[in-house]
Amino acid sequence: MIMLARLRSHSSRLGVLARRRALLMTLLAAAPCASATAHAQNTSTSVVNLAAHPDVLAAERLFSAWLDGQLAYRGIPGVAVGVVHDQQLVWSQGFGFADVKNHVAMTPQVKFRIASHSKMFAAIAIMQLREEGRIRLDDPVEKYLPWFKAKPAGDDDGVITIEQLLSHTSGLQREAGDHWTTFNFPTEAELKRLFSDRQAAFAPNVRWKYSNLAFAVAGLVVEQITGQKWATYVQQQMLSPLGMSATSVDQNVSGLTVPYMRRLPDGSRDVLPFVDARGMASATGMTSNVDDLAKFVSAQFRRGPRGGAQILSAGSWREMHRVRAVDETWQSGSGLGFDFIRVDNRTWVGHGGGYPGNTTHTLFQLNDKVGVIVLTNTNDSDPRQIAEQLIATVGAAVAKAAPARAQNVAWDPSWARFAGWYRSAMGDSRVVLLNDKLAMISPTSTTIGTPSTLEPLGGGRFRLMAPGGGGAIGEVVRFVEENGTVTRMYVGDGYQTRLR
């Protein structure tokens, strides 16, 4: 009870600070500055003080009450969380302790080893070089690293490409040695020497297979092309442009949380040492905090050409966020450096990380422009579970409270004249007038299902939209009128004649 009261006390104090800080960030975001001005055109919604919304505040209290219990009954030392909407860090808070022995409270500024989050940065580096014309995704890895000659799984496997490294489809072994047991990670030179002993577990493109080794190799490709050390490239091309001043690669910096081992049967947790990832840095070596990862999440929601804090073009972001490989259940998989999971039948993008004494998870939903960050200082906290509870509470409240995207073309009541029954030799369609909206269904279908919608484009033209991608989805719908009567409906390139 004393421990729970202490946690609640810290939670309450930090909650007030977090909300004040979130309000301050909102006000600062509204103030003119170089970064905000440069990317104003990339923000789809105006700055709104979501942190003060009653539903968001209520969801914060609900999540906090649940997480207080997790810390008290599971003995988790500390957790730092954040929730992002578009370009705002809406809420952040620390729970428990960054240092239990010395009673150092957890805050969103405490730094963690974010481990496999590093893979997202490795893939971004490759995509930056691709935008510059210095590499292709279908290039064989051997083109840049002549020593890369992994023993194939079979006789006709073919070469391993850059894209296969980034999408976990290379078939390579997971690791480069026993470093997760000994905490003695290989240097780049050692990695090259031992690689001749590595044998692929599968041929390329056979299945999704997670590989830290593959991303270590991707980092070495970046070094070979740029002539820079991995940490230097990341700092110059990603961390500095994004303003991620608390993020670093394999440095025993000040402000790190104490890393605690899993809880033993007697309830104790050993403190683990600082571990240098060395040659595996591009797979697992980064350090960051909630504040900096919020900036990284916001970068996923911006659009436009590459430049400044826009570290990749919109086209490259779309490629990285597209699913390239899935597991057998189709509930998780990978894009290029980014992982995917399904939460309540929706796709969330991001990455988790596990390192000696730290486990972490960052997820974002591209349609809602909502992201969650969970950083913990032990290895048995299950940060994905915490992230999913954060999604279901604060994340859901933020998505609901966020301003709806403005409709580009206002509804015209005269468009009601387009509702009716249309026919061609291939089938019938029924355009139905809803509440200031036109929808389209098949009158021969045995169920209503989810109707397609006609989104107004202006000039009597609409865009056909639906959850699926079949038919003429995304194409223009237009109506032909003769003597004031609608006679025909074009959907894409085909047309149907109006019956009534």
DANORKA-V553139 format. One record per residue. RES is the residue in one small letter. SS is DSSP state (@ for helix, = for strand, . for the rest). PSI is psi as a letter, one per 40 degrees, with the letter a starting at -180 (none if undefined). NEAR is the number of other C-alpha atoms within 10 Angstrom. Layout:
{{RES	SS	PSI	NEAR} {RES	SS	PSI	NEAR}}
//
This chain:
{{m	.	d	7} {i	@	d	8} {m	@	d	14} {l	@	d	16} {a	@	d	12} {r	@	d	14} {l	@	d	22} {r	@	d	21} {s	@	d	14} {h	@	d	20} {s	@	d	25} {s	@	d	16} {r	@	d	13} {l	@	d	20} {g	@	d	22} {v	@	d	12} {l	@	d	15} {a	@	d	22} {r	@	d	18} {r	@	d	15} {r	@	d	18} {a	@	d	21} {l	@	d	20} {l	@	d	13} {m	@	d	17} {t	@	d	20} {l	@	d	13} {l	@	d	12} {a	@	d	17} {a	@	e	14} {a	.	i	10} {p	.	h	11} {c	.	i	10} {a	@	d	7} {s	@	d	15} {a	@	d	17} {t	@	d	13} {a	@	d	14} {h	.	e	17} {a	@	d	14} {q	@	e	12} {n	@	e	19} {t	.	h	15} {s	.	e	17} {t	.	i	16} {s	.	i	13} {v	.	h	17} {v	.	i	19} {n	.	g	17} {l	@	d	24} {a	@	d	26} {a	@	e	15} {h	.	h	14} {p	@	d	12} {d	@	d	18} {v	@	d	23} {l	@	d	18} {a	@	d	14} {a	@	d	19} {e	@	d	22} {r	@	d	17} {l	@	d	14} {f	@	d	17} {s	@	d	22} {a	@	d	13} {w	@	d	13} {l	@	d	22} {d	@	d	23} {g	@	d	15} {q	@	d	15} {l	@	d	20} {a	@	d	19} {y	@	d	11} {r	@	e	13} {g	.	f	18} {i	.	h	25} {p	.	d	24} {g	=	i	27} {v	=	h	28} {a	=	h	26} {v	=	i	25} {g	=	i	27} {v	=	h	28} {v	=	i	25} {h	=	h	27} {d	.	b	27} {q	.	e	28} {q	=	h	22} {l	=	h	27} {v	=	d	29} {w	=	h	28} {s	=	i	28} {q	=	i	27} {g	=	i	28} {f	=	h	28} {g	=	a	29} {f	=	i	25} {a	=	d	28} {d	=	h	18} {v	.	d	15} {k	.	d	8} {n	.	e	8} {h	.	f	10} {v	=	h	14} {a	=	i	20} {m	.	h	26} {t	.	i	27} {p	.	e	22} {q	.	e	19} {v	.	i	22} {k	=	i	27} {f	=	i	27} {r	=	h	35} {i	=	e	28} {a	=	b	28} {s	.	e	25} {h	.	d	28} {s	@	d	26} {k	@	d	30} {m	@	d	21} {f	@	d	22} {a	@	d	27} {a	@	d	27} {i	@	d	24} {a	@	d	24} {i	@	d	25} {m	@	d	24} {q	@	d	20} {l	@	d	16} {r	@	d	14} {e	@	d	16} {e	.	e	9} {g	.	f	9} {r	.	e	12} {i	.	i	19} {r	.	i	15} {l	.	d	15} {d	.	e	12} {d	.	h	15} {p	=	i	17} {v	@	d	22} {e	@	d	16} {k	@	d	13} {y	.	d	17} {l	.	g	16} {p	.	d	8} {w	.	e	13} {f	.	g	16} {k	.	g	16} {a	.	i	17} {k	=	h	16} {p	.	i	20} {a	.	d	15} {g	.	a	11} {d	.	e	8} {d	.	f	8} {d	.	d	16} {g	.	i	11} {v	.	i	18} {i	.	h	25} {t	=	i	19} {i	@	d	27} {e	@	d	23} {q	@	d	25} {l	@	d	27} {l	@	e	29} {s	.	e	28} {h	.	f	29} {t	.	e	26} {s	.	d	27} {g	.	e	26} {l	.	i	28} {q	.	i	19} {r	.	d	16} {e	.	i	16} {a	.	e	24} {g	.	a	17} {d	.	f	11} {h	@	d	14} {w	@	e	13} {t	@	d	9} {t	@	e	8} {f	.	f	15} {n	.	g	14} {f	.	i	21} {p	.	i	21} {t	.	i	15} {e	@	d	15} {a	@	d	9} {e	@	d	13} {l	@	d	20} {k	@	d	17} {r	@	d	12} {l	@	e	12} {f	@	d	17} {s	@	e	13} {d	@	e	11} {r	.	h	17} {q	=	h	15} {a	.	i	18} {a	.	d	16} {f	.	i	19} {a	.	i	20} {p	.	i	23} {n	.	e	16} {v	.	d	12} {r	.	i	16} {w	.	h	22} {k	.	h	22} {y	.	h	21} {s	.	h	21} {n	@	d	22} {l	@	d	22} {a	@	d	28} {f	@	d	29} {a	@	d	25} {v	@	d	25} {a	@	d	26} {g	@	d	25} {l	@	d	24} {v	@	d	23} {v	@	d	23} {e	@	d	17} {q	@	d	14} {i	@	d	14} {t	@	d	13} {g	.	e	10} {q	.	i	13} {k	.	i	13} {w	@	d	21} {a	@	d	18} {t	@	d	14} {y	@	d	17} {v	@	d	20} {q	@	d	18} {q	@	d	11} {q	@	e	17} {m	@	d	22} {l	@	d	22} {s	@	d	14} {p	@	d	16} {l	@	e	21} {g	.	f	15} {m	.	g	19} {s	.	e	14} {a	.	e	19} {t	.	i	23} {s	=	i	20} {v	=	h	25} {d	.	f	21} {q	.	h	16} {n	.	g	13} {v	.	i	12} {s	.	i	9} {g	.	e	13} {l	=	i	19} {t	.	i	26} {v	.	h	25} {p	.	h	27} {y	=	h	26} {m	.	i	19} {r	.	i	21} {r	.	h	18} {l	.	i	9} {p	.	d	7} {d	.	e	6} {g	.	e	9} {s	.	i	12} {r	.	h	18} {d	.	i	13} {v	=	h	14} {l	.	i	14} {p	.	i	13} {f	.	h	17} {v	.	h	19} {d	.	h	20} {a	.	e	24} {r	@	b	19} {g	@	e	24} {m	@	e	28} {a	@	d	28} {s	@	e	34} {a	@	d	28} {t	@	e	27} {g	.	e	25} {m	=	i	25} {t	=	i	21} {s	=	a	23} {n	.	i	28} {v	@	d	28} {d	@	d	22} {d	@	d	19} {l	@	d	25} {a	@	d	25} {k	@	d	20} {f	@	d	19} {v	@	d	26} {s	@	d	21} {a	@	d	19} {q	.	d	24} {f	.	e	23} {r	.	i	24} {r	.	i	19} {g	.	i	13} {p	.	i	14} {r	.	h	15} {g	=	h	12} {g	.	b	15} {a	.	e	21} {q	=	g	21} {i	.	e	23} {l	.	i	23} {s	.	i	17} {a	@	d	17} {g	@	d	13} {s	@	d	18} {w	@	d	19} {r	@	d	13} {e	@	d	13} {m	@	d	21} {h	.	e	20} {r	.	h	15} {v	.	h	18} {r	.	d	21} {a	=	i	23} {v	=	i	21} {d	.	i	12} {e	.	d	10} {t	.	e	7} {w	.	f	11} {q	.	e	14} {s	=	i	19} {g	=	a	23} {s	=	i	27} {g	.	b	24} {l	.	g	29} {g	.	e	26} {f	.	i	25} {d	=	i	27} {f	=	h	24} {i	=	i	19} {r	=	h	13} {v	=	h	13} {d	.	f	9} {n	.	f	8} {r	=	i	10} {t	=	h	17} {w	=	h	23} {v	=	i	23} {g	=	a	24} {h	=	i	25} {g	=	i	22} {g	=	i	22} {g	=	h	21} {y	=	i	23} {p	.	h	22} {g	.	e	25} {n	=	h	26} {t	=	i	27} {t	=	i	31} {h	=	h	26} {t	=	h	27} {l	=	i	26} {f	=	i	27} {q	=	h	20} {l	.	d	15} {n	.	d	11} {d	.	e	17} {k	.	f	20} {v	=	h	28} {g	=	i	32} {v	=	i	29} {i	=	h	30} {v	=	h	29} {l	=	h	32} {t	=	i	33} {n	.	f	31} {t	=	i	30} {n	.	e	20} {d	.	f	18} {s	.	e	24} {d	.	g	15} {p	@	d	24} {r	@	d	20} {q	@	d	12} {i	@	d	24} {a	@	d	24} {e	@	d	17} {q	@	d	16} {l	@	d	25} {i	@	d	25} {a	@	e	15} {t	@	c	20} {v	@	d	28} {g	@	d	29} {a	@	d	17} {a	@	d	20} {v	@	d	27} {a	@	d	21} {k	@	d	13} {a	@	e	17} {a	.	i	20} {p	.	h	14} {a	.	i	11} {r	.	h	9} {a	.	h	9} {q	.	h	10} {n	.	d	10} {v	.	h	12} {a	.	i	11} {w	.	h	16} {d	.	h	12} {p	@	d	9} {s	@	e	8} {w	@	e	14} {a	@	d	16} {r	@	e	11} {f	@	e	22} {a	.	h	18} {g	=	a	16} {w	=	h	20} {y	=	i	21} {r	=	i	17} {s	=	i	12} {a	.	d	8} {m	.	e	6} {g	=	i	11} {d	=	i	17} {s	=	i	19} {r	=	h	19} {v	=	h	22} {v	=	h	18} {l	=	h	16} {l	.	a	11} {n	.	g	8} {d	.	f	11} {k	.	i	16} {l	=	h	21} {a	=	i	20} {m	=	h	21} {i	=	i	19} {s	.	h	18} {p	.	e	15} {t	.	e	11} {s	.	i	8} {t	.	e	7} {t	.	i	9} {i	.	d	10} {g	.	a	9} {t	.	h	12} {p	.	i	16} {s	=	i	19} {t	=	i	21} {l	=	h	21} {e	=	h	21} {p	=	h	22} {l	=	e	16} {g	=	i	13} {g	.	f	8} {g	.	e	14} {r	=	i	15} {f	=	i	21} {r	=	h	20} {l	=	h	21} {m	=	i	19} {a	.	i	17} {p	.	d	10} {g	.	i	9} {g	.	e	9} {g	.	i	8} {g	.	a	11} {a	.	f	16} {i	.	h	18} {g	.	e	16} {e	.	i	14} {v	=	h	19} {v	=	h	23} {r	=	i	20} {f	=	i	18} {v	=	h	16} {e	=	h	12} {e	=	h	8} {n	.	f	6} {g	.	e	8} {t	=	h	11} {v	=	h	18} {t	=	d	17} {r	=	i	19} {m	=	h	22} {y	=	h	15} {v	=	h	19} {g	.	b	16} {d	.	e	9} {g	=	i	10} {y	=	i	18} {q	=	i	20} {t	=	i	19} {r	=	h	22} {l	.	d	13} {r	.	none	11}}
//
